[in-house]
Amino acid sequence: MTNNVVAITACAAGIAHTYMAAEALEQAGKEHNFSVKVETQGSIGAENILTEQDIDKADLVIIASDIEIDLSRFAGKRVYKTRPKAAIRDAMALIKEADDNATVFGGKGTKVGNVTLGKTTENGFVQHIMSGISYMVPMVIAAGLLLAIANIFAFQKDDLGRMVAWGFDQEDPLGYFMFHLFKVGQIGFTLMIPLFAGFVANSIADRPAIAPAMLGAYMANDPSFLGTNAGGGFLSAILVAFLVGYFVKYLKKVKWPKIIQPIVPIMVIPLIATFFITVVVLYLIGQPIAGAMSALYDGLNWMTTNYASSTFIIGALIGAMIGFDFGGPVNKTALIFGTAVWTDTVAKYGIEGANFVPGTAAQAAISVAPLGIFLASKLFAKRFSATEKISANSAFGMGIVGVTEGAIPFAAANPVQIITASVAGSALAGGLVGYLDVKFYGGIGSPLGTFVGYIEQPIPFVTWIACTFAGIATTAMIIGFWRRPKAVAAAEPTPVETVTTETATTNG
């Protein structure tokens, strides 16, 4: 068995999985008396950075990442690549597997865990998308919170707390400032789509692809540039990112004359790629995608206006996706879709005509799984071991600030049970907020969110808490009645129970 392990952990959001995986690896090293140093590449940037000396001493390198990681500094070392969830599930088993299967980092075609160096087909569509999301998440959070803060001062409410008018009094100094704070939030939501596209393209073809993809995505989402009523949304950004990424990848293979090689990555390739994507967006994909997205949003608005039950169905579907994989691709897809629908309809119809249903449903469902597990551990205490109760308390800490990943240790041990309970409860919470016309502008997606951020609801405070708690209670009941008595459950191995989760801080 190896004595010195170094690792890098990174998840798409750079929030929960990154630090949970790092803690699990470090804990495994302590328990089995060998050295483990983990560099985390989270939303705050790289921390506990591996030095050249750390890498030289290492017998094994583990890359537990959902995004692209530069492996050049590990040349000549035994490297094994996997996902953060593998470390969270059972870190010691992962280390043993890595020790058995790691391959020396080398030339093209060398296997490194579950990827092949030099072959883009192994990177995968999802990994490129998740790389873009990891850079976009801080922009989404910052812009959303600024909008929420500004909105508090934009709504004139009656005695029951219901909105009767919306707008800023710019003649008042506070109103003037809040109007511009609201504009900053809108700018953030405008820029998040080009930012996302730029780093998806970066994942495919590195830095020369960033500028063309960002410019292309901005053009594809600018109605005045396209001559349309709406932009192309995230669908156009994804298409632009992949077109630019693979076009730049092709350009990098061209044998450029030596005299211009120094300026190829900073001038020649970005210029050619930007010209290419401008033509593609302007004459080929821009208007059709914008038209399709406009029809989608018009259809959503028509459904929610004319069929009361449709808001419950849409909300329940989004909620179920949030609860399905605890911060994974399905969860993130629902979260991004909800955010995109809201921001795009705000741009098209104004704040009064925006479609809040998908975004509010996603936020209502975010905390259901971890808080449902916590509630089950209290209501059905005899069915939880002492160690599981400690993990459930950690899940509460994450859930109350809107981090779905708090449920992962329990889902790893009992996947069918926890996923079923999570999907059912999350769908109910999402469906209820949609049906009751609750509007989430920003803040924390949990019961606490009604006090932190701005949520418009039929009965202030009560409606949001009641909807989210209904989902939490449903999840808790399913888990509680499904589980075996404590005496049996305590005898079963639960390898992930020791993972703690204090480091996560925001939506997952």
RODO-2510 file (C-alpha; in nm, 4 decimals, decimal comma):
residues 508
     n   res          X          Y          Z
     1     m     0,0000     0,0000     0,0000
     2     t     0,1222     0,3491    -0,0859
     3     n     0,2505     0,5759     0,1948
     4     n     0,2163     0,9207     0,0387
     5     v    -0,0977     1,0289    -0,1490
     6     v    -0,1746     1,3671    -0,2995
     7     a    -0,5105     1,4547    -0,4479
     8     i    -0,7154     1,7271    -0,6105
     9     t    -1,0886     1,7510    -0,5506
    10     a    -1,3243     1,9696    -0,7554
    11     c    -1,6957     1,9598    -0,8267
    12     a    -1,9025     2,1570    -1,0762
    13     a    -2,0335     2,4105    -0,8270
    14     g    -1,7093     2,4181    -0,6283
    15     i    -1,9035     2,4118    -0,3044
    16     a    -2,0100     2,0944    -0,1267
    17     h    -1,8696     1,7893    -0,3088
    18     t    -1,5246     1,9492    -0,3362
    19     y    -1,4769     1,9730     0,0390
    20     m    -1,6662     1,6578     0,1363
    21     a    -1,4415     1,4515    -0,0914
    22     a    -1,1284     1,6199     0,0468
    23     e    -1,2343     1,5555     0,4056
    24     a    -1,3133     1,1913     0,3323
    25     l    -0,9694     1,1327     0,1758
    26     e    -0,7888     1,3053     0,4608
    27     q    -0,9875     1,1078     0,7181
    28     a    -0,8988     0,7801     0,5443
    29     g    -0,5302     0,8715     0,5654
    30     k    -0,5541     0,9445     0,9384
    31     e    -0,7403     0,6221     1,0118
    32     h    -0,4917     0,4053     0,8191
    33     n    -0,1714     0,5894     0,9096
    34     f    -0,0505     0,7201     0,5755
    35     s     0,0012     1,0717     0,4426
    36     v    -0,2749     1,2390     0,2381
    37     k    -0,2644     1,5992     0,1191
    38     v    -0,5605     1,7300    -0,0782
    39     e    -0,5754     2,0440    -0,2904
    40     t    -0,9314     2,1726    -0,3228
    41     q    -1,0314     2,3667    -0,6337
    42     g    -1,3594     2,5166    -0,5190
    43     s    -1,5533     2,8282    -0,6044
    44     i    -1,3124     3,0327    -0,3904
    45     g    -1,0169     2,9077    -0,5973
    46     a    -0,7382     2,6599    -0,5226
    47     e    -0,6662     2,5999    -0,1526
    48     n    -0,4070     2,3837     0,0256
    49     i    -0,2129     2,3920    -0,3020
    50     l     0,0180     2,0994    -0,3756
    51     t     0,3807     2,2102    -0,3906
    52     e     0,6488     2,0618    -0,6131
    53     q     0,7920     1,8924    -0,3040
    54     d     0,4515     1,7386    -0,2200
    55     i     0,4228     1,5992    -0,5722
    56     d     0,7819     1,4702    -0,5782
    57     k     0,7260     1,2728    -0,2568
    58     a     0,3911     1,1320    -0,3657
    59     d     0,3535     0,7649    -0,4522
    60     l     0,0056     0,8186    -0,5923
    61     v    -0,2000     1,1083    -0,7353
    62     i    -0,5804     1,1004    -0,7179
    63     i    -0,7866     1,3474    -0,9214
    64     a    -1,1452     1,3421    -0,7910
    65     s    -1,3064     1,6002    -1,0174
    66     d    -1,6172     1,6763    -1,2212
    67     i    -1,4327     1,9431    -1,4217
    68     e    -1,1185     1,9579    -1,6329
    69     i    -0,7963     1,9624    -1,4299
    70     d    -0,4546     2,0461    -1,5760
    71     l    -0,2387     1,7366    -1,5143
    72     s     0,0869     1,8712    -1,6549
    73     r     0,2527     1,9094    -1,3129
    74     f     0,2042     1,5372    -1,2466
    75     a     0,4214     1,4185    -1,5367
    76     g     0,5921     1,0927    -1,4438
    77     k     0,3652     1,0265    -1,1435
    78     r     0,1067     0,7519    -1,1014
    79     v    -0,2291     0,9223    -1,1585
    80     y    -0,5852     0,7985    -1,1149
    81     k    -0,8889     1,0076    -1,2134
    82     t    -1,2399     0,9661    -1,0781
    83     r    -1,5365     1,1700    -0,9495
    84     p    -1,5739     1,3362    -0,6082
    85     k    -1,8674     1,1105    -0,5210
    86     a    -1,6364     0,8074    -0,5271
    87     a    -1,4306     0,9611    -0,2466
    88     i    -1,7411     1,0588    -0,0516
    89     r    -1,8893     0,7084    -0,0768
    90     d    -1,5794     0,5224     0,0442
    91     a    -1,2467     0,7040     0,0400
    92     m    -1,0377     0,4078     0,1516
    93     a    -1,1831     0,1836    -0,1190
    94     l    -1,1051     0,4552    -0,3741
    95     i    -0,7427     0,4828    -0,2559
    96     k    -0,6982     0,1055    -0,2853
    97     e    -0,8555     0,1046    -0,6319
    98     a    -0,6328     0,3954    -0,7375
    99     d    -0,3241     0,2183    -0,6026
   100     d    -0,4100    -0,0907    -0,8072
   101     n    -0,5089     0,0851    -1,1296
   102     a    -0,3198     0,4158    -1,1488
   103     t    -0,1066     0,4713    -1,4571
   104     v     0,2016     0,6855    -1,5002
   105     f     0,1014     1,0138    -1,6567
   106     g     0,2595     1,0190    -2,0013
   107     g     0,1865     1,0430    -2,3689
   108     k    -0,1258     1,0362    -2,5733
   109     g    -0,3466     0,7365    -2,5125
   110     t    -0,2213     0,6663    -2,1596
   111     k    -0,5051     0,5515    -1,9364
   112     v    -0,5585     0,7527    -1,6170
   113     g    -0,8394     0,5945    -1,4182
   114     n    -1,1589     0,6488    -1,6139
   115     v    -1,0135     0,8844    -1,8786
   116     t    -0,7655     0,8476    -2,1608
   117     l    -0,5092     1,1223    -2,2018
   118     g    -0,5236     1,2939    -2,5371
   119     k    -0,8675     1,1634    -2,6289
   120     t    -1,1459     1,4183    -2,6052
   121     t    -1,4125     1,1508    -2,6396
   122     e    -1,3417     1,0429    -2,2819
   123     n    -1,4003     1,3903    -2,1411
   124     g    -1,7683     1,3794    -2,2163
   125     f    -2,0426     1,6291    -2,2886
   126     v    -2,1500     1,6491    -1,9246
   127     q    -1,7997     1,7206    -1,7967
   128     h    -1,7620     2,0197    -2,0295
   129     i    -2,1042     2,1508    -1,9245
   130     m    -2,0215     2,1082    -1,5567
   131     s    -1,6945     2,2942    -1,6058
   132     g    -1,8890     2,5911    -1,7396
   133     i    -2,1384     2,5740    -1,4547
   134     s    -1,8598     2,5786    -1,1947
   135     y    -1,7456     2,9211    -1,3190
   136     m    -2,1005     3,0510    -1,3582
   137     v    -2,2332     2,9653    -1,0109
   138     p    -2,0652     3,2574    -0,8237
   139     m    -2,2081     3,4999    -1,0809
   140     v    -2,5571     3,3524    -1,0392
   141     i    -2,5412     3,3719    -0,6591
   142     a    -2,4027     3,7262    -0,6464
   143     a    -2,6456     3,8621    -0,9063
   144     g    -2,9429     3,6825    -0,7500
   145     l    -2,8736     3,8160    -0,4031
   146     l    -2,8309     4,1712    -0,5331
   147     l    -3,1652     4,1464    -0,7128
   148     a    -3,3252     4,0138    -0,3945
   149     i    -3,1874     4,2974    -0,1830
   150     a    -3,2976     4,5614    -0,4354
   151     n    -3,6432     4,4059    -0,4702
   152     i    -3,7110     4,4487    -0,1007
   153     f    -3,7159     4,8238    -0,1659
   154     a    -3,8958     4,8038    -0,5003
   155     f    -4,2263     4,6561    -0,3860
   156     q    -4,5078     4,8558    -0,2386
   157     k    -4,7168     4,6189    -0,0272
   158     d    -5,0546     4,6357     0,1419
   159     d    -5,1217     4,5616     0,5088
   160     l    -5,1265     4,1873     0,4397
   161     g    -4,7837     4,2000     0,2761
   162     r    -4,9136     4,1482    -0,0788
   163     m    -4,7503     4,3343    -0,3674
   164     v    -4,9660     4,6150    -0,5048
   165     a    -4,7035     4,8033    -0,7104
   166     w    -4,3455     4,7637    -0,8207
   167     g    -4,0847     5,0274    -0,8952
   168     f    -3,8062     5,2482    -0,7616
   169     d    -3,8435     5,6124    -0,6638
   170     q    -3,5233     5,7444    -0,8209
   171     e    -3,5724     6,0901    -0,6744
   172     d    -3,5125     5,9388    -0,3326
   173     p    -3,1402     5,8649    -0,2641
   174     l    -3,2162     5,5131    -0,1390
   175     g    -3,4449     5,4442    -0,4350
   176     y    -3,1780     5,5731    -0,6747
   177     f    -2,9162     5,3393    -0,5248
   178     m    -3,1485     5,0374    -0,5187
   179     f    -3,2486     5,0970    -0,8806
   180     h    -2,8835     5,0739    -0,9820
   181     l    -2,8256     4,7755    -0,7539
   182     f    -3,1092     4,6030    -0,9361
   183     k    -2,9417     4,6905    -1,2662
   184     v    -2,6150     4,5342    -1,1448
   185     g    -2,8041     4,2131    -1,0688
   186     q    -2,9536     4,2198    -1,4194
   187     i    -2,6061     4,2718    -1,5679
   188     g    -2,4867     3,9670    -1,3732
   189     f    -2,7632     3,7530    -1,5199
   190     t    -2,6834     3,8878    -1,8674
   191     l    -2,3147     3,8025    -1,8314
   192     m    -2,3588     3,4616    -1,6718
   193     i    -2,4561     3,3006    -2,0035
   194     p    -2,1470     3,4210    -2,1956
   195     l    -1,9341     3,3302    -1,8928
   196     f    -2,0803     2,9793    -1,8950
   197     a    -2,0164     2,9408    -2,2704
   198     g    -1,6615     3,0703    -2,2403
   199     f    -1,5598     2,8125    -1,9841
   200     v    -1,7376     2,5250    -2,1554
   201     a    -1,5282     2,6096    -2,4598
   202     n    -1,2223     2,6437    -2,2365
   203     s    -1,2838     2,2906    -2,1098
   204     i    -1,2756     2,1665    -2,4698
   205     a    -0,9919     2,3706    -2,6190
   206     d    -0,8286     2,5785    -2,3432
   207     r    -0,7870     2,9558    -2,3220
   208     p    -0,7903     3,0525    -2,6930
   209     a    -1,1567     2,9433    -2,7030
   210     i    -1,2802     3,1613    -2,4138
   211     a    -1,3162     3,4992    -2,5884
   212     p    -1,4847     3,3721    -2,9086
   213     a    -1,7317     3,1621    -2,7092
   214     m    -1,8197     3,4466    -2,4744
   215     l    -1,8717     3,6870    -2,7652
   216     g    -2,0731     3,4286    -2,9577
   217     a    -2,2989     3,3506    -2,6607
   218     y    -2,3553     3,7209    -2,5965
   219     m    -2,4536     3,7747    -2,9603
   220     a    -2,6841     3,4739    -2,9512
   221     n    -2,8621     3,6208    -2,6479
   222     d    -2,8885     3,9811    -2,7701
   223     p    -3,2301     4,0374    -2,9351
   224     s    -3,1171     4,3692    -3,0863
   225     f    -2,8246     4,1952    -3,2595
   226     l    -3,0433     3,9116    -3,3864
   227     g    -3,3453     4,1236    -3,4729
   228     t    -3,5704     3,9032    -3,2593
   229     n    -3,7975     3,9452    -2,9570
   230     a    -3,5827     3,7270    -2,7305
   231     g    -3,2386     3,5745    -2,7094
   232     g    -3,1434     3,2115    -2,7506
   233     g    -3,0950     3,1399    -2,3799
   234     f    -2,8808     2,8568    -2,2508
   235     l    -2,9539     2,6369    -2,5504
   236     s    -2,7735     2,8803    -2,7793
   237     a    -2,4890     2,9189    -2,5279
   238     i    -2,4313     2,5429    -2,5200
   239     l    -2,4338     2,5189    -2,8994
   240     v    -2,1994     2,8175    -2,9363
   241     a    -1,9621     2,6798    -2,6743
   242     f    -1,9261     2,3427    -2,8443
   243     l    -1,8968     2,4892    -3,1939
   244     v    -1,6249     2,7275    -3,0814
   245     g    -1,4534     2,4690    -2,8632
   246     y    -1,4101     2,2114    -3,1352
   247     f    -1,3366     2,4711    -3,4038
   248     v    -1,0536     2,6112    -3,1906
   249     k    -0,9345     2,2581    -3,1188
   250     y    -0,9060     2,2082    -3,4950
   251     l    -0,7242     2,5403    -3,5426
   252     k    -0,4697     2,4430    -3,2775
   253     k    -0,3728     2,1428    -3,4901
   254     v    -0,2893     2,3598    -3,7910
   255     k     0,0882     2,3930    -3,8552
   256     w     0,1197     2,7694    -3,8452
   257     p     0,4318     2,9416    -3,9851
   258     k     0,6961     2,9818    -3,7173
   259     i     0,7035     3,3573    -3,7581
   260     i     0,3463     3,3943    -3,6285
   261     q     0,3390     3,1068    -3,3775
   262     p     0,3897     3,3365    -3,0737
   263     i     0,0703     3,5283    -3,1554
   264     v    -0,1406     3,2315    -3,2671
   265     p    -0,3073     3,1619    -2,9273
   266     i    -0,3638     3,5267    -2,8328
   267     m    -0,4518     3,6829    -3,1685
   268     v    -0,4824     3,4532    -3,4693
   269     i    -0,7048     3,1779    -3,3252
   270     p    -0,9352     3,4092    -3,1233
   271     l    -0,9789     3,6360    -3,4276
   272     i    -1,0593     3,3540    -3,6705
   273     a    -1,2864     3,1772    -3,4204
   274     t    -1,4749     3,4993    -3,3389
   275     f    -1,5306     3,5699    -3,7090
   276     f    -1,6487     3,2113    -3,7555
   277     i    -1,8991     3,2159    -3,4685
   278     t    -2,0284     3,5617    -3,5681
   279     v    -2,1223     3,4294    -3,9125
   280     v    -2,2753     3,1134    -3,7631
   281     v    -2,4847     3,3003    -3,5064
   282     l    -2,5942     3,5789    -3,7419
   283     y    -2,6869     3,3697    -4,0454
   284     l    -2,7482     3,0143    -3,9190
   285     i    -2,8429     2,9456    -3,5592
   286     g    -2,9225     3,2766    -3,3880
   287     q    -3,2740     3,3510    -3,5081
   288     p    -3,4073     2,9907    -3,5151
   289     i    -3,2935     2,9220    -3,1574
   290     a    -3,4195     3,2590    -3,0346
   291     g    -3,7545     3,1822    -3,1958
   292     a    -3,7665     2,8393    -3,0337
   293     m    -3,6828     2,9788    -2,6897
   294     s    -3,9393     3,2564    -2,7312
   295     a    -4,2021     2,9968    -2,8196
   296     l    -4,1002     2,7908    -2,5151
   297     y    -4,1382     3,0842    -2,2762
   298     d    -4,4614     3,1982    -2,4414
   299     g    -4,5907     2,8434    -2,4049
   300     l    -4,4906     2,8227    -2,0389
   301     n    -4,6580     3,1565    -1,9679
   302     w    -4,9709     3,0537    -2,1572
   303     m    -4,9923     2,7247    -1,9661
   304     t    -4,9421     2,8849    -1,6265
   305     t    -5,1977     3,1576    -1,7082
   306     n    -5,4713     2,9344    -1,8499
   307     y    -5,4339     2,6079    -1,6599
   308     a    -5,4043     2,6263    -1,2833
   309     s    -5,2892     2,2644    -1,2562
   310     s    -4,9995     2,3193    -1,4963
   311     t    -4,8078     2,5210    -1,2379
   312     f    -4,8236     2,2275    -0,9975
   313     i    -4,7087     1,9833    -1,2668
   314     i    -4,4201     2,2036    -1,3835
   315     g    -4,3139     2,2749    -1,0248
   316     a    -4,3352     1,9076    -0,9297
   317     l    -4,1233     1,8027    -1,2283
   318     i    -3,8529     2,0595    -1,1472
   319     g    -3,8650     1,9616    -0,7791
   320     a    -3,8280     1,5933    -0,8620
   321     m    -3,5194     1,6684    -1,0731
   322     i    -3,3676     1,8691    -0,7873
   323     g    -3,4207     1,5787    -0,5491
   324     f    -3,2948     1,3084    -0,7836
   325     d    -2,9152     1,3246    -0,7644
   326     f    -2,8259     1,5655    -0,4809
   327     g    -2,6308     1,8328    -0,6648
   328     g    -2,5465     1,6190    -0,9685
   329     p    -2,6148     1,6899    -1,3378
   330     v    -2,9946     1,6418    -1,3190
   331     n    -3,0144     1,8665    -1,0128
   332     k    -2,7994     2,1351    -1,1760
   333     t    -2,9956     2,1142    -1,5024
   334     a    -3,3208     2,1891    -1,3175
   335     l    -3,1597     2,4720    -1,1216
   336     i    -3,0104     2,6339    -1,4315
   337     f    -3,3325     2,5898    -1,6303
   338     g    -3,5322     2,7618    -1,3561
   339     t    -3,2832     3,0474    -1,3393
   340     a    -3,2786     3,0816    -1,7193
   341     v    -3,6576     3,0926    -1,7489
   342     w    -3,6778     3,3629    -1,4848
   343     t    -3,3982     3,5832    -1,6197
   344     d    -3,5038     3,5454    -1,9823
   345     t    -3,8709     3,6208    -1,9104
   346     v    -3,7721     3,9203    -1,6946
   347     a    -3,5811     4,0551    -1,9961
   348     k    -3,8736     3,9902    -2,2309
   349     y    -4,1803     4,0741    -2,0193
   350     g    -4,0447     4,2782    -1,7281
   351     i    -4,0498     4,1808    -1,3622
   352     e    -4,4307     4,1790    -1,3443
   353     g    -4,4604     3,9352    -1,6348
   354     a    -4,1676     3,7057    -1,5507
   355     n    -4,2259     3,3328    -1,5089
   356     f    -4,1224     3,2367    -1,1567
   357     v    -4,2562     2,8798    -1,1468
   358     p    -3,9489     2,6695    -1,2439
   359     g    -3,7003     2,8823    -1,0480
   360     t    -3,9128     2,8983    -0,7325
   361     a    -3,9842     2,5247    -0,7490
   362     a    -3,6116     2,4493    -0,7732
   363     q    -3,5340     2,6645    -0,4693
   364     a    -3,8185     2,5156    -0,2651
   365     a    -3,6915     2,1624    -0,3347
   366     i    -3,3211     2,2242    -0,2694
   367     s    -3,3338     2,1647     0,1063
   368     v    -3,5945     1,8879     0,1162
   369     a    -3,3645     1,5823     0,1122
   370     p    -3,1164     1,6815     0,3865
   371     l    -3,3830     1,8345     0,6112
   372     g    -3,6116     1,5352     0,5514
   373     i    -3,3329     1,3033     0,6671
   374     f    -3,2775     1,5187     0,9764
   375     l    -3,6492     1,5182     1,0604
   376     a    -3,6680     1,1412     1,0116
   377     s    -3,3777     1,0936     1,2529
   378     k    -3,5799     1,2806     1,5174
   379     l    -3,9237     1,1313     1,4522
   380     f    -3,7927     0,7754     1,4047
   381     a    -3,4937     0,7893     1,6386
   382     k    -3,5060     0,4167     1,7123
   383     r    -3,4424     0,3406     1,3452
   384     f    -3,1162     0,5397     1,3315
   385     s    -2,7827     0,4429     1,4834
   386     a    -2,5894     0,6920     1,6976
   387     t    -2,3466     0,7569     1,4124
   388     e    -2,6310     0,8135     1,1661
   389     k    -2,7856     1,0692     1,4008
   390     i    -2,4605     1,2659     1,4000
   391     s    -2,4564     1,2600     1,0196
   392     a    -2,8222     1,3682     1,0175
   393     n    -2,7319     1,6706     1,2303
   394     s    -2,4672     1,7610     0,9724
   395     a    -2,7302     1,7232     0,6995
   396     f    -2,9461     1,9758     0,8859
   397     g    -2,6637     2,2307     0,8834
   398     m    -2,6340     2,1986     0,5059
   399     g    -3,0054     2,1802     0,4326
   400     i    -3,0983     2,4908     0,6287
   401     v    -2,8709     2,6985     0,4046
   402     g    -2,9906     2,5314     0,0842
   403     v    -2,7308     2,2611     0,0131
   404     t    -2,8782     1,9374    -0,1242
   405     e    -2,5484     1,7483    -0,0889
   406     g    -2,6089     1,6933     0,2826
   407     a    -2,8102     1,3858     0,1833
   408     i    -2,5236     1,2157    -0,0020
   409     p    -2,3845     0,9996     0,2838
   410     f    -2,7299     0,8476     0,3393
   411     a    -2,7992     0,8097    -0,0338
   412     a    -2,4687     0,6245    -0,0759
   413     a    -2,5652     0,3747     0,1934
   414     n    -2,9336     0,3342     0,0916
   415     p    -2,9738     0,4742    -0,2611
   416     v    -3,3204     0,3424    -0,3518
   417     q    -3,4725     0,4458    -0,0205
   418     i    -3,3237     0,7956    -0,0065
   419     i    -3,3688     0,8801    -0,3751
   420     t    -3,7343     0,7684    -0,3677
   421     a    -3,8051     0,9735    -0,0551
   422     s    -3,6143     1,2745    -0,1867
   423     v    -3,7874     1,2786    -0,5256
   424     a    -4,1334     1,2450    -0,3677
   425     g    -4,0816     1,5206    -0,1109
   426     s    -3,9010     1,7543    -0,3489
   427     a    -4,1721     1,7136    -0,6137
   428     l    -4,4406     1,7993    -0,3580
   429     a    -4,2571     2,1134    -0,2393
   430     g    -4,1967     2,2281    -0,5977
   431     g    -4,5533     2,1568    -0,7027
   432     l    -4,7058     2,3422    -0,4084
   433     v    -4,5067     2,6644    -0,4561
   434     g    -4,5978     2,6576    -0,8255
   435     y    -4,9673     2,6023    -0,7574
   436     l    -4,9833     2,8679    -0,4830
   437     d    -4,8013     3,1286    -0,6978
   438     v    -4,5069     3,1803    -0,4635
   439     k    -4,2313     3,3908    -0,6202
   440     f    -3,8647     3,3476    -0,5247
   441     y    -3,6400     3,6407    -0,6191
   442     g    -3,3195     3,5301    -0,4496
   443     g    -3,1665     3,4377    -0,1175
   444     i    -3,1485     3,0923     0,0416
   445     g    -3,3526     2,8046    -0,0970
   446     s    -3,4760     2,6548     0,2312
   447     p    -3,7388     2,7342     0,4967
   448     l    -3,4908     2,9965     0,6166
   449     g    -3,5172     3,1638     0,2772
   450     t    -3,8414     3,3394     0,3673
   451     f    -3,6397     3,5517     0,6108
   452     v    -3,3173     3,5773     0,4047
   453     g    -3,3841     3,7202     0,0594
   454     y    -3,7186     3,8202    -0,0904
   455     i    -4,0067     3,5785    -0,1459
   456     e    -4,3483     3,7025    -0,2534
   457     q    -4,6200     3,4717    -0,1216
   458     p    -4,9971     3,4789    -0,0663
   459     i    -4,9564     3,4699     0,3129
   460     p    -4,6182     3,6210     0,4043
   461     f    -4,3760     3,3766     0,5705
   462     v    -4,6406     3,1078     0,6169
   463     t    -4,6887     2,9932     0,2562
   464     w    -4,3211     2,9334     0,1740
   465     i    -4,2499     2,7566     0,5031
   466     a    -4,5644     2,5411     0,4714
   467     c    -4,4758     2,4339     0,1139
   468     t    -4,1159     2,3451     0,1912
   469     f    -4,2089     2,1732     0,5175
   470     a    -4,4717     1,9615     0,3396
   471     g    -4,1952     1,8241     0,1167
   472     i    -3,9579     1,7769     0,4101
   473     a    -4,2236     1,5913     0,6117
   474     t    -4,3094     1,3667     0,3154
   475     t    -3,9433     1,2710     0,2718
   476     a    -3,9079     1,2073     0,6471
   477     m    -4,2165     0,9830     0,6587
   478     i    -4,1041     0,7714     0,3633
   479     i    -3,7556     0,7262     0,5107
   480     g    -3,8861     0,6556     0,8603
   481     f    -4,1390     0,3901     0,7625
   482     w    -3,9020     0,2302     0,5102
   483     r    -3,6030     0,1868     0,7432
   484     r    -3,5371    -0,1221     0,9508
   485     p    -3,5317    -0,1050     1,3306
   486     k    -3,2156     0,0359     1,4848
   487     a    -3,0841    -0,2975     1,6089
   488     v    -3,0684    -0,4333     1,2533
   489     a    -2,9547    -0,1121     1,0887
   490     a    -2,6705    -0,0677     1,3364
   491     a    -2,5251    -0,4009     1,2353
   492     e    -2,5012    -0,3043     0,8687
   493     p    -2,1842    -0,1410     0,7355
   494     t    -2,2255     0,2281     0,6546
   495     p    -1,8844     0,3311     0,5241
   496     v    -1,9734     0,6928     0,4627
   497     e    -2,1233     0,7715     0,8014
   498     t    -1,8086     0,9431     0,9246
   499     v    -1,8132     1,2061     0,6509
   500     t    -1,8946     1,5477     0,7929
   501     t    -2,0285     1,8378     0,5944
   502     e    -1,9609     2,1632     0,7749
   503     t    -1,7704     2,3192     0,4864
   504     a    -2,0586     2,3662     0,2416
   505     t    -2,2035     2,7146     0,2436
   506     t    -2,4631     2,7688    -0,0269
   507     n    -2,7050     2,6204    -0,2818
   508     g    -2,6074     2,2867    -0,4335
***
